Amino acid sequence: MKQKFYPYLSKRSKPLNYSEENAKLFEHELRKKIESPGYKTFNNRYVKNSTIRRYKYFRTNTYAWRMNPINQKNRIKRFLEDLKFIKTESQKNDKYKIIKKGSWVIDERSDQYFHWLTDCMQRIQLIDEELYEYPILIPEEFLKKEYVIESLSSLNIPFIEIKNDILYKIDKLLITNHVGSAGNYHKKIINQVSNNFSEIIGMNNEVVKNNSNKKIWVSRQNASKRKIKNFEEVAKVLRKHEFTIVDYESLPFIEQIKISFEAEIIGGLHGAGLTNMIFMEKNSLIIEVRDESDSKNNCFFSLSSDLNHKYYFIPAKAEKNDYYSSDYYLDAELLDESLNKVLSIFNNS
């Protein structure tokens, strides 16, 4: 395994409103060991439907194409399943397409906005010196996502499209491991990802800092889940504090970059739109609304710290215990008080 970065202890900056009351949400994330990410080249690997295989039939290198590690019990179960289907599969058309060289940088959730811009882009950055010899392999359904194709083209990242249900034989496949476990990053690498997008912004003469849209609030009201139930009264408070409410999902990717670059503050309910802090200049402010007892979903807290942004937490109440799919109630008076405090801190910093 080739390694370009040493393991280190990540020391995260505390939220601006860190206190005894909310310490239990963050204290286990303030120090986190980040392992050394790496990659290795394998001969004669097969690829089909976003899985890596050996000898055509046996799924292998699961650490690379699964988001989370697989335990030994499930590893054995999967091996037995592969054995069972060999006879069925071998009776089908056994032809395959050959790709001389390629690299693997995706997992089962890499086509989602947050995971694409953080997990996947870090893996791509890890092999930046190898990219033109080993273009990344991208499933065709990924390329239907505008932000995927736009980021690849704008950053000049070479890729090879992988069609569904077609078996490919890769003579030399460069496989990257995950740069960090879900919600964790390698500070040097994620900042380089951010810098890469900043260079695009710098080369685009249409993007100029101005005095509008300094404060952005990310709306999830058109999303299928994780909405603010009392958004009308919340919106009144946001307008009072001169926030521009933006539905990022309705905007082209390049427009999202422009808006985020111009902003000094981005706030909103826990969701993919907060990923756009990657495009902001250093020392910006991130305001995250999440459940008052949610100690698991710290990906944006960790990301803001690694990108040298300031972070402020506002508690809300989820309708159910499933923080991921629940809608939320956000106390408008609490929001007003919180914004008064954090904007005063930020403006005087």
C-alpha positions as CSV (number, residue, x, y, z in Angstrom):
1,M,0.0,0.0,0.0
2,K,1.5,3.3,-1.1
3,Q,1.0,6.0,1.5
4,K,1.7,9.7,1.0
5,F,0.4,11.0,4.3
6,Y,1.2,10.1,7.9
7,P,-1.5,9.2,10.5
8,Y,-2.1,12.1,12.9
9,L,-4.4,13.2,15.8
10,S,-7.0,15.6,14.5
11,K,-7.7,18.3,17.2
12,R,-11.0,20.0,16.3
13,S,-12.0,23.5,17.3
14,K,-14.9,23.6,19.7
15,P,-18.2,25.1,18.6
16,L,-18.5,28.8,19.4
17,N,-21.3,28.0,21.9
18,Y,-19.7,24.9,23.4
19,S,-21.0,24.4,26.9
20,E,-21.6,21.8,29.6
21,E,-25.1,21.4,28.3
22,N,-24.0,20.4,24.7
23,A,-20.6,18.9,25.5
24,K,-21.9,15.4,25.2
25,L,-22.7,16.0,21.5
26,F,-19.1,17.0,20.6
27,E,-16.6,15.9,23.3
28,H,-16.0,12.5,21.6
29,E,-15.1,14.3,18.3
30,L,-12.7,16.9,19.6
31,R,-9.8,14.5,19.2
32,K,-9.8,11.9,16.5
33,K,-7.1,9.7,15.1
34,I,-6.9,9.9,11.4
35,E,-5.2,6.9,9.8
36,S,-2.8,7.1,6.9
37,P,-4.8,6.9,3.6
38,G,-3.2,4.9,0.8
39,Y,-3.6,3.1,-2.5
40,K,-2.4,0.0,-4.3
41,T,-2.4,-1.3,-7.8
42,F,-3.8,-4.8,-8.5
43,N,-3.5,-6.9,-11.7
44,N,-6.5,-8.5,-13.4
45,R,-9.4,-7.2,-11.4
46,Y,-13.0,-7.3,-12.7
47,V,-15.6,-4.6,-12.2
48,K,-19.4,-5.0,-12.5
49,N,-22.2,-2.7,-11.2
50,S,-20.0,-0.8,-8.7
51,T,-18.3,-3.9,-7.3
52,I,-14.8,-5.1,-7.6
53,R,-14.3,-8.8,-8.4
54,R,-11.6,-11.4,-8.7
55,Y,-11.8,-14.3,-11.1
56,K,-15.0,-12.6,-12.5
57,Y,-17.2,-13.9,-9.7
58,F,-15.8,-13.3,-6.3
59,R,-16.4,-9.9,-4.8
60,T,-13.2,-8.6,-3.3
61,N,-11.6,-5.4,-2.0
62,T,-14.8,-4.5,-0.2
63,Y,-13.0,-1.8,1.9
64,A,-12.9,0.2,-1.3
65,W,-16.4,0.0,-2.7
66,R,-18.4,-0.3,0.6
67,M,-18.9,2.8,2.8
68,N,-18.4,0.9,6.0
69,P,-16.1,-2.2,6.7
70,I,-17.6,-5.6,6.5
71,N,-17.2,-8.0,9.4
72,Q,-15.8,-11.5,9.2
73,K,-19.2,-13.2,9.4
74,N,-20.6,-11.2,6.5
75,R,-17.4,-11.7,4.6
76,I,-17.8,-15.5,4.7
77,K,-21.5,-15.2,3.9
78,R,-20.7,-13.1,0.8
79,F,-18.1,-15.7,-0.3
80,L,-20.6,-18.5,0.0
81,E,-23.1,-16.5,-2.0
82,D,-20.6,-15.9,-4.7
83,L,-19.8,-19.7,-4.9
84,K,-23.5,-20.4,-5.2
85,F,-24.0,-18.1,-8.2
86,I,-20.9,-19.2,-10.1
87,K,-22.8,-21.9,-12.0
88,T,-25.6,-19.5,-12.9
89,E,-23.3,-16.7,-13.9
90,S,-21.0,-18.9,-15.9
91,Q,-23.8,-20.1,-18.1
92,K,-24.5,-16.6,-19.3
93,N,-22.5,-14.6,-21.9
94,D,-19.0,-14.7,-20.4
95,K,-17.6,-11.9,-22.5
96,Y,-16.1,-8.8,-20.9
97,K,-14.6,-5.5,-22.0
98,I,-11.0,-4.8,-21.3
99,I,-9.7,-1.5,-19.8
100,K,-5.9,-1.3,-19.6
101,K,-5.6,1.0,-16.6
102,G,-8.1,2.6,-14.2
103,S,-8.5,3.8,-10.6
104,W,-11.2,3.1,-8.0
105,V,-12.4,6.1,-5.9
106,I,-16.1,5.4,-5.2
107,D,-18.3,3.5,-2.8
108,E,-22.0,2.7,-2.6
109,R,-22.9,6.3,-1.6
110,S,-20.4,8.3,-3.5
111,D,-23.1,9.7,-5.9
112,Q,-24.7,11.6,-3.0
113,Y,-23.7,15.3,-2.9
114,F,-22.0,15.3,0.5
115,H,-20.2,12.0,-0.1
116,W,-19.1,13.0,-3.6
117,L,-17.6,16.3,-2.6
118,T,-15.9,15.0,0.6
119,D,-15.2,11.3,0.5
120,C,-14.8,10.8,-3.2
121,M,-13.0,14.1,-3.9
122,Q,-10.5,13.3,-1.2
123,R,-9.8,9.9,-2.7
124,I,-9.3,11.5,-6.1
125,Q,-6.9,14.1,-4.6
126,L,-5.0,11.3,-2.9
127,I,-4.0,10.0,-6.4
128,D,-3.6,13.3,-8.2
129,E,-0.2,12.4,-9.6
130,E,-1.6,9.1,-11.0
131,L,-4.8,10.3,-12.5
132,Y,-3.7,10.7,-16.1
133,E,-2.2,7.2,-16.2
134,Y,-5.1,5.7,-14.2
135,P,-8.4,7.5,-15.1
136,I,-11.1,7.0,-12.5
137,L,-13.9,4.5,-13.2
138,I,-17.4,6.1,-12.9
139,P,-20.7,4.2,-13.2
140,E,-23.0,5.6,-15.8
141,E,-25.7,6.5,-13.3
142,F,-23.3,8.8,-11.4
143,L,-22.8,10.8,-14.6
144,K,-26.5,11.6,-14.6
145,K,-25.9,13.8,-11.5
146,E,-25.0,17.3,-12.7
147,Y,-22.6,18.0,-9.9
148,V,-20.6,14.9,-10.7
149,I,-20.1,15.7,-14.4
150,E,-19.5,19.4,-13.7
151,S,-16.9,18.8,-11.0
152,L,-15.1,16.3,-13.1
153,S,-15.0,18.5,-16.1
154,S,-14.2,21.8,-14.3
155,L,-11.3,20.1,-12.4
156,N,-10.1,18.3,-15.6
157,I,-10.3,14.9,-13.9
158,P,-10.0,12.1,-16.5
159,F,-12.6,9.3,-16.2
160,I,-13.9,6.2,-17.9
161,E,-17.7,5.5,-17.9
162,I,-18.7,2.1,-16.6
163,K,-22.0,0.8,-18.1
164,N,-24.5,-1.1,-16.0
165,D,-24.6,-5.0,-16.2
166,I,-21.4,-5.1,-18.3
167,L,-18.3,-7.0,-17.0
168,Y,-15.0,-5.2,-17.3
169,K,-11.6,-6.6,-16.9
170,I,-9.1,-4.0,-15.7
171,D,-5.5,-5.1,-16.4
172,K,-4.2,-2.7,-13.8
173,L,-6.6,-1.3,-11.3
174,L,-5.4,1.3,-8.8
175,I,-7.6,1.0,-5.7
176,T,-7.7,3.8,-3.0
177,N,-8.9,3.2,0.5
178,H,-11.1,5.7,2.3
179,V,-9.3,8.8,3.4
180,G,-11.2,8.7,6.7
181,S,-14.2,6.9,8.2
182,A,-17.6,8.5,7.5
183,G,-17.7,12.1,8.7
184,N,-14.0,12.3,9.2
185,Y,-11.4,13.9,6.9
186,H,-7.7,14.3,6.4
187,K,-7.2,18.0,7.0
188,K,-4.5,18.5,4.4
189,I,-6.4,16.6,1.7
190,I,-9.8,18.2,2.3
191,N,-8.2,21.6,2.2
192,Q,-6.6,20.8,-1.1
193,V,-10.0,19.8,-2.5
194,S,-11.3,23.2,-1.3
195,N,-8.4,25.0,-2.9
196,N,-9.0,23.2,-6.2
197,F,-12.5,24.7,-6.4
198,S,-11.2,28.1,-5.3
199,E,-8.8,28.1,-8.2
200,I,-11.8,27.5,-10.5
201,I,-13.6,30.5,-8.9
202,G,-10.5,32.6,-9.3
203,M,-10.3,31.8,-13.0
204,N,-13.9,32.7,-13.5
205,N,-14.1,36.5,-14.0
206,E,-17.9,36.4,-13.4
207,V,-17.4,35.5,-9.8
208,V,-16.7,38.7,-7.8
209,K,-17.1,39.3,-4.1
210,N,-19.9,41.8,-3.5
211,N,-22.1,42.9,-0.6
212,S,-25.1,40.8,-1.4
213,N,-26.0,37.4,-0.1
214,K,-23.5,37.5,2.8
215,K,-25.8,35.3,4.9
216,I,-27.2,32.2,3.3
217,W,-29.8,29.9,4.9
218,V,-30.1,26.5,3.2
219,S,-33.7,25.5,2.8
220,R,-34.7,21.8,2.8
221,Q,-38.4,22.6,2.4
222,N,-38.6,21.0,-1.0
223,A,-36.6,17.9,0.1
224,S,-38.3,14.5,0.7
225,K,-37.2,14.5,4.4
226,R,-35.6,16.5,7.2
227,K,-37.7,19.7,6.8
228,I,-38.5,22.3,9.4
229,K,-42.2,21.9,10.3
230,N,-42.7,25.5,11.4
231,F,-40.6,27.1,8.6
232,E,-42.9,30.1,8.1
233,E,-42.2,31.5,11.6
234,V,-38.5,30.5,11.2
235,A,-38.3,32.3,7.9
236,K,-39.6,35.6,9.6
237,V,-36.7,35.4,12.0
238,L,-34.2,34.7,9.2
239,R,-35.4,37.7,7.2
240,K,-35.1,39.9,10.3
241,H,-31.4,38.9,10.5
242,E,-31.0,39.5,6.7
243,F,-30.5,35.9,5.7
244,T,-31.1,35.0,2.0
245,I,-33.0,31.7,2.0
246,V,-31.6,29.4,-0.8
247,D,-32.8,26.1,-2.1
248,Y,-29.4,24.8,-3.3
249,E,-30.9,21.6,-4.8
250,S,-32.8,23.7,-7.4
251,L,-29.6,25.4,-8.6
252,P,-27.0,24.4,-11.1
253,F,-23.7,23.2,-9.4
254,I,-21.7,26.2,-10.7
255,E,-24.3,28.6,-9.2
256,Q,-24.0,26.8,-5.9
257,I,-20.3,27.4,-5.9
258,K,-20.7,31.1,-6.7
259,I,-23.3,31.7,-4.0
260,S,-21.2,29.9,-1.4
261,F,-18.0,31.7,-2.4
262,E,-19.7,35.0,-1.9
263,A,-21.2,34.1,1.5
264,E,-19.6,34.8,4.8
265,I,-22.2,32.7,6.7
266,I,-24.1,29.5,5.7
267,G,-26.6,28.1,8.1
268,G,-29.4,25.5,8.0
269,L,-30.7,22.2,9.1
270,H,-28.3,19.2,9.0
271,G,-28.2,18.3,5.3
272,A,-26.1,18.1,2.1
273,G,-26.4,21.9,1.5
274,L,-24.0,22.6,4.3
275,T,-21.3,20.7,2.3
276,N,-21.0,24.0,0.3
277,M,-18.8,25.3,3.1
278,I,-16.1,23.7,0.9
279,F,-16.4,26.7,-1.5
280,M,-16.2,29.4,1.2
281,E,-13.2,31.4,2.2
282,K,-11.5,30.5,5.5
283,N,-12.8,31.8,8.8
284,S,-16.4,31.8,7.6
285,L,-19.3,30.9,9.9
286,I,-21.3,27.7,9.8
287,I,-24.5,27.5,11.7
288,E,-26.0,24.0,12.0
289,V,-29.4,23.1,13.3
290,R,-29.8,19.5,14.5
291,D,-31.5,17.5,17.2
292,E,-30.7,18.5,20.7
293,S,-29.6,15.0,21.6
294,D,-27.9,14.0,18.3
295,S,-24.3,13.1,19.1
296,K,-23.7,11.0,16.0
297,N,-24.0,13.3,13.1
298,N,-20.9,15.4,13.5
299,C,-19.8,15.4,9.9
300,F,-20.4,19.2,9.4
301,F,-18.9,20.1,12.8
302,S,-15.7,18.1,11.8
303,L,-15.7,19.5,8.3
304,S,-16.0,23.1,9.4
305,S,-13.1,22.7,11.9
306,D,-10.8,21.1,9.2
307,L,-11.6,23.9,6.8
308,N,-10.9,26.5,9.5
309,H,-14.4,27.8,9.7
310,K,-16.2,28.8,12.9
311,Y,-19.1,26.5,13.9
312,Y,-22.2,27.3,15.9
313,F,-24.9,24.7,17.0
314,I,-28.6,25.4,17.4
315,P,-30.7,22.7,18.9
316,A,-34.1,21.5,17.4
317,K,-36.5,18.7,18.1
318,A,-36.9,15.8,15.8
319,E,-40.4,14.3,15.4
320,K,-38.9,10.8,15.8
321,N,-35.8,9.0,16.9
322,D,-34.5,8.6,13.4
323,Y,-32.6,11.8,13.0
324,Y,-31.9,11.1,9.3
325,S,-35.5,10.9,8.1
326,S,-37.3,13.0,10.7
327,D,-38.8,16.4,10.3
328,Y,-37.9,19.0,12.9
329,Y,-39.4,21.7,15.0
330,L,-37.1,24.8,15.6
331,D,-38.1,27.2,18.3
332,A,-38.3,30.6,16.6
333,E,-37.5,32.6,19.8
334,L,-34.5,30.4,20.4
335,L,-33.4,30.9,16.8
336,D,-33.7,34.7,17.2
337,E,-31.7,34.6,20.5
338,S,-29.0,32.3,19.0
339,L,-28.6,34.5,15.9
340,N,-28.2,37.6,18.0
341,K,-25.4,35.9,19.9
342,V,-23.5,34.3,17.1
343,L,-23.7,37.2,14.7
344,S,-22.4,39.5,17.5
345,I,-19.5,37.1,18.1
346,F,-18.7,36.7,14.4
347,N,-18.9,40.4,13.6
348,N,-16.6,41.3,16.4
349,S,-14.1,38.5,15.7
